Amino acid sequence: MRQGCIHSSPFFLWIALFGTTAGVLAGGTAVSRFSSAVYTPGGAPITVTIDVVPDAGTQAYALEDMPPSGWTVSAVSNNGVYDATNRKVKWGLFFDANTRSFSYSVTPPANASGVQTFSGAASFGSTDVPITGARTLSPASSSTTTITTTTTTGSTTSTTLPAGPYTLDFAQVAAGGGWRSFLILNNLAARTVSLQVDFRGAGGQPLVLTIDGVSQSGTSVTIPVNGFRKLSVDAPTQAGTLSGWCQVHADGAVGGLLVYQSLDRQTVISQATVLPSLRLRNFRMALPLLGQATEAALAIANPGSQTAQITLRYFNPSGQVGGSSVLLSIPPGGQMARFMGEIFPSLAIPQEGVVEVSSTAGLVPVGLLFINNYQLFTTVPVTASDSN
């Protein structure tokens, strides 16, 4: 037997029972994200979430994180504790290799200023792995960003945007099994912008993808003034098809789009663009039949912290309700992507008409239309209802 500890903390002192599993190496990843990309001195609490994905074969692990000095810690999840003496939030031991999301809230003091840094690590067996992802918070700026657009006739229009924070929600991403995605982000601010990109699966769990060649569920990037960044998103080897949704937090004005492609031996067969969506409680999606239309689908993400209860109704082109209403739920941070035939099994598919969606929480939606025996596809925008 051998002993291992993390950061020499008595809380993490434990014995790793490797006597019967010699040669098994434990490891994993711990990726952090913030509920806001900036903080306001003396302002609202910010939630820190750390997604931990142990490697297969890990027998036990623990986690600790240190917020900036003077910040107040509260709402520690997963039976974690805050060690005020050492200023560390601590979780574990967990005697398994299960993926978990840990969170806690921090409130900045009134005298906080400048960039604030968080630091921590996960201990997998005797292997310590630093927490990556979002690890710094910048103070909110009181300034604004003005974007001036010149038309072909020479006239100009100006749009003033707040300094931040900004959040972009993309309802669908697909990778692996003949699919590939690209996330394209551009800086609209008059300064360098810092961003945190996160991918999540249907149940709200971190979705581990290959982002620019690295297997991870999220990444931090910076974009210079007038610059842009393209992230290539694929699936880890032998992972099959993975799908979910994407969220981007930024500390300044940003724009973006997500492109995903269907492939045949690395040849692009079709592609569609998913734009960031507003969070809607009530919306509609048209279901047109265009030539050899095969079937429509709907992808919906729930970026909120509460389960979303949703009601879906189908109307035929004459405005009459077809079939019964369908009740579904989407967990916090989760996503649903289904064909119309799966949502309304009693309807003959394909079917023209309109789908109406109402929800107890704001949702991020996008429609999809597959044609030519599912070989080609395009995105279909949704329309917000008056009741939003």
C-alpha positions in Angstrom: 0.0 0.0 0.0 1.1 3.6 -0.5 -0.1 6.9 0.7 -1.0 10.0 -1.3 -2.2 13.4 -0.4 -3.3 16.5 -2.3 -1.6 19.8 -1.4 -0.5 18.3 1.9 -3.9 18.9 3.4 -5.0 16.6 6.2 -8.5 16.6 4.8 -7.2 14.8 1.7 -4.8 12.4 3.4 -5.9 8.9 2.4 -4.6 5.5 1.5 -4.9 4.3 -2.1 -5.4 0.5 -2.1 -3.4 -0.4 -5.1 -2.1 -3.7 -3.7 -4.3 -5.8 -6.0 -4.3 -3.5 -9.0 -0.6 -2.9 -9.6 0.1 -1.0 -12.9 -3.3 0.7 -12.9 -2.8 4.4 -13.4 -5.5 6.8 -12.1 -6.2 10.2 -13.6 -8.9 12.3 -15.1 -9.9 15.9 -15.8 -11.4 18.7 -13.7 -12.8 21.7 -15.7 -14.2 24.8 -14.1 -16.8 27.3 -15.3 -18.4 30.4 -13.9 -22.0 31.6 -14.0 -20.7 35.0 -15.0 -17.5 36.0 -16.9 -17.1 39.1 -14.7 -17.7 40.2 -11.1 -19.1 43.4 -9.5 -17.3 44.4 -6.2 -19.8 43.8 -3.4 -22.3 42.5 -6.0 -24.2 39.4 -6.6 -22.8 35.9 -5.9 -21.2 33.9 -8.7 -21.5 30.1 -9.0 -18.4 28.1 -9.6 -19.0 24.7 -11.2 -16.3 22.1 -11.6 -16.9 19.1 -13.8 -14.8 16.1 -12.8 -14.4 13.1 -15.2 -12.2 10.3 -13.8 -10.4 7.9 -16.0 -11.7 4.3 -16.1 -10.0 2.3 -13.4 -9.9 5.2 -10.9 -10.6 3.7 -7.5 -11.1 7.0 -5.5 -10.8 10.7 -5.9 -11.2 14.0 -4.1 -11.3 17.7 -5.1 -10.5 21.0 -3.6 -10.6 24.6 -4.9 -9.4 27.9 -3.5 -11.3 31.1 -4.3 -9.7 34.6 -4.0 -8.9 35.9 -0.5 -11.7 37.8 1.1 -14.5 36.3 -1.0 -17.4 34.8 0.9 -18.2 31.1 0.1 -21.7 29.6 0.3 -23.9 26.9 -1.1 -21.3 24.1 -1.4 -22.8 21.2 -3.2 -22.3 17.4 -2.9 -21.8 17.5 0.9 -18.6 19.5 0.4 -17.2 21.8 3.1 -15.4 25.1 3.2 -12.2 25.1 5.2 -12.0 28.7 6.3 -8.6 28.3 7.8 -7.0 27.2 4.6 -9.6 29.0 2.4 -10.4 25.9 0.4 -13.6 24.3 -0.7 -13.3 20.5 -0.4 -15.1 17.4 -1.6 -14.4 13.7 -1.1 -13.4 11.0 -0.9 -15.4 9.3 -3.6 -14.7 5.6 -3.9 -15.6 5.2 -7.6 -14.9 6.5 -11.1 -18.2 8.3 -11.6 -18.4 11.7 -13.3 -19.7 14.5 -11.1 -20.4 18.2 -11.2 -19.4 20.2 -8.0 -20.4 23.7 -7.3 -20.3 26.5 -4.8 -21.1 30.2 -4.7 -18.7 33.1 -4.0 -19.5 36.7 -3.3 -16.9 39.4 -4.0 -16.1 41.9 -1.3 -16.7 45.6 -1.9 -13.0 46.3 -2.1 -12.3 43.6 -4.7 -10.4 44.9 -7.8 -8.5 43.7 -10.8 -8.3 40.1 -12.1 -9.1 37.5 -9.4 -7.7 34.0 -9.6 -9.0 30.7 -8.4 -6.7 27.6 -8.0 -7.3 24.0 -7.1 -6.8 20.4 -8.1 -8.4 17.0 -8.2 -6.6 14.0 -6.7 -7.1 10.7 -8.6 -5.4 8.0 -6.5 -1.9 9.5 -6.0 -2.1 11.7 -9.1 -2.9 15.4 -8.6 -4.4 17.1 -11.6 -4.9 21.0 -11.6 -8.4 22.3 -12.3 -8.5 23.8 -15.8 -11.1 25.9 -17.6 -12.3 29.2 -16.2 -9.9 30.2 -13.5 -9.9 34.0 -13.5 -12.6 36.6 -13.1 -12.3 40.2 -14.3 -14.2 43.2 -12.8 -17.3 44.3 -14.8 -16.6 47.4 -16.9 -18.9 50.4 -16.8 -18.0 51.2 -20.4 -19.9 50.2 -23.5 -19.0 49.0 -27.0 -20.3 50.9 -30.0 -20.4 49.0 -33.4 -20.7 51.2 -36.5 -21.9 49.5 -39.7 -21.5 51.2 -43.1 -23.9 50.2 -45.9 -23.2 50.0 -49.6 -24.8 53.4 -50.1 -22.4 55.0 -47.6 -24.8 55.5 -44.8 -23.8 54.4 -41.3 -25.7 52.9 -38.3 -24.4 52.6 -34.8 -25.3 50.0 -32.1 -24.2 50.4 -28.5 -23.7 47.2 -26.6 -23.2 46.8 -22.8 -19.7 45.8 -21.7 -20.8 42.4 -20.5 -21.0 39.7 -19.4 -22.3 38.0 -22.5 -23.8 34.5 -22.9 -24.3 32.7 -26.2 -26.5 29.5 -26.2 -26.4 27.1 -29.2 -29.1 24.5 -29.1 -27.4 21.7 -31.0 -23.9 20.3 -31.6 -23.0 16.9 -33.1 -19.7 15.1 -33.5 -18.4 11.6 -34.4 -20.1 8.9 -36.3 -20.1 10.9 -39.5 -20.7 14.3 -37.9 -18.3 17.2 -37.2 -18.9 20.7 -35.8 -17.1 24.1 -35.8 -17.7 26.9 -33.3 -16.8 30.3 -34.7 -16.6 33.3 -32.4 -15.7 36.9 -33.2 -14.8 39.8 -30.9 -17.2 42.8 -31.1 -15.5 44.8 -28.3 -12.8 47.4 -28.4 -10.5 45.2 -26.2 -9.4 41.6 -25.9 -12.3 39.4 -24.8 -12.0 36.3 -22.6 -14.4 33.4 -23.2 -15.3 30.1 -21.6 -16.8 27.5 -23.9 -18.8 24.5 -22.4 -20.5 21.5 -24.0 -23.2 19.6 -22.3 -25.2 16.4 -23.0 -28.9 15.5 -22.8 -28.8 15.0 -19.1 -26.9 18.2 -18.4 -23.7 16.3 -17.8 -20.4 17.6 -19.3 -20.1 16.4 -22.9 -16.5 15.3 -23.5 -15.6 16.1 -27.1 -12.3 16.6 -29.0 -11.9 20.4 -29.1 -9.0 21.4 -31.3 -7.5 17.9 -30.8 -7.9 17.8 -27.0 -10.5 15.6 -25.3 -12.4 17.9 -22.9 -15.9 19.2 -22.2 -14.9 22.9 -22.3 -12.1 25.3 -23.0 -11.1 28.9 -22.3 -10.0 31.2 -25.1 -9.1 34.9 -25.7 -9.8 36.8 -28.8 -8.0 40.0 -29.7 -9.6 43.2 -30.9 -11.2 42.7 -34.3 -10.2 39.0 -34.1 -12.1 35.7 -34.3 -11.5 32.1 -33.2 -12.6 28.9 -34.9 -12.8 25.8 -32.7 -12.9 22.4 -34.4 -15.2 20.0 -32.5 -15.1 16.2 -33.1 -15.7 13.1 -31.0 -13.0 11.1 -29.2 -11.8 7.9 -31.0 -14.4 5.1 -30.9 -16.9 7.3 -29.1 -19.6 7.0 -31.8 -22.0 9.9 -32.4 -22.2 12.5 -29.6 -24.7 15.3 -29.5 -25.7 18.0 -27.1 -25.5 21.8 -26.9 -23.0 24.5 -26.3 -22.8 27.6 -24.1 -20.3 30.4 -24.3 -19.6 33.0 -21.5 -17.7 36.1 -22.4 -16.6 39.2 -20.5 -17.3 41.5 -23.5 -19.3 41.8 -26.6 -19.0 38.7 -28.9 -20.8 37.2 -31.8 -20.8 33.6 -33.0 -22.2 30.7 -34.9 -21.9 26.9 -34.8 -21.7 24.9 -38.0 -22.1 21.2 -38.1 -21.6 18.9 -41.0 -22.5 15.4 -42.1 -19.5 13.5 -43.6 -18.9 10.5 -45.8 -15.3 9.4 -45.5 -14.3 12.9 -44.5 -16.2 14.4 -47.5 -18.8 17.0 -46.5 -22.2 15.9 -47.7 -24.3 18.6 -46.0 -24.0 21.3 -43.4 -26.1 23.7 -41.4 -25.6 26.7 -39.2 -26.9 27.0 -35.7 -27.1 30.6 -34.5 -27.2 31.6 -30.8 -30.8 31.7 -29.6 -32.7 33.9 -27.2 -34.2 32.0 -24.2 -37.9 31.5 -25.0 -40.8 30.1 -23.0 -43.2 30.1 -25.9 -42.4 29.6 -29.6 -43.5 28.0 -32.8 -41.8 26.1 -35.6 -43.2 25.7 -39.1 -43.0 22.2 -40.7 -42.8 22.7 -44.5 -42.6 19.9 -47.0 -39.9 21.0 -49.5 -39.6 18.6 -52.4 -38.2 15.3 -51.1 -38.7 16.4 -47.5 -38.2 13.4 -45.1 -38.8 14.7 -41.6 -38.4 17.6 -39.3 -36.7 17.6 -35.9 -36.5 19.9 -32.9 -33.5 20.5 -30.6 -34.2 22.3 -27.3 -31.6 23.1 -24.6 -32.5 24.1 -21.0 -29.8 26.6 -19.8 -31.5 27.2 -16.5 -31.0 25.8 -13.0 -34.6 24.2 -12.8 -36.2 21.4 -14.7 -38.2 22.7 -17.6 -41.7 21.3 -18.1 -42.8 21.7 -21.7 -46.0 21.2 -23.6 -45.9 20.6 -27.4 -49.0 20.8 -29.7 -49.3 20.2 -33.4 -51.5 22.3 -35.7 -52.3 21.3 -39.3 -52.1 23.9 -42.1 -55.8 24.8 -41.5 -55.0 25.7 -37.8 -56.7 22.6 -36.3 -55.1 20.7 -33.5 -53.9 17.3 -34.5 -53.7 14.6 -31.8 -53.1 15.1 -28.1 -50.7 17.5 -26.5 -47.3 16.0 -25.5 -45.8 16.7 -22.1 -42.0 16.4 -21.7 -39.3 17.6 -19.3 -35.7 18.7 -19.7 -33.4 18.6 -16.7 -31.3 21.7 -15.7 -28.5 22.1 -18.2 -30.0 19.3 -20.3 -31.1 19.0 -24.0 -33.6 17.2 -26.1 -33.3 16.4 -29.8 -36.1 14.4 -31.4 -37.8 13.9 -34.8 -41.4 14.9 -35.1 -42.4 11.2 -35.5 -40.9 10.6 -32.0 -42.7 13.5 -30.4 -46.0 12.9 -32.1 -46.1 9.1 -32.8 -49.8 9.1 -33.8 -49.2 11.5 -36.7 -48.5 10.4 -40.2 -44.9 11.6 -41.0 -44.0 13.7 -43.0 -46.7 16.1 -42.1 -46.9 19.9 -42.8 -48.1 22.2 -40.1 -46.9 24.1 -37.1 -45.5 22.9 -33.7 -46.2 25.1 -30.7 -44.0 24.8 -27.6 -44.7 26.3 -24.2 -42.4 25.9 -21.2 -42.1 26.7 -17.5 -38.6 28.0 -18.1 -36.6 29.8 -20.9 -35.4 27.4 -23.5 -32.9 27.6 -26.4 -34.5 26.0 -29.5 -33.6 25.3 -33.1 -35.5 23.4 -35.8 -34.0 20.9 -38.3 -35.3 19.7 -41.6 -33.9 16.5 -43.2 -34.5 15.8 -46.9 -33.4 13.2 -49.5 -33.6 10.3 -47.2 -31.8 12.2 -44.4 -28.7 12.8 -46.5 -29.2 16.6 -46.6 -30.4 18.8 -43.8 -30.9 22.5 -42.9 -31.8 24.4 -39.8 -35.3 26.0 -39.4 -35.7 29.1 -37.2 -38.4 29.2 -34.6 -40.7 32.1 -34.0 -41.3 33.6 -30.6 -45.0 33.7 -29.5 -46.6 36.8 -28.2 -46.8 35.4 -24.7 -43.0 35.6 -24.1 
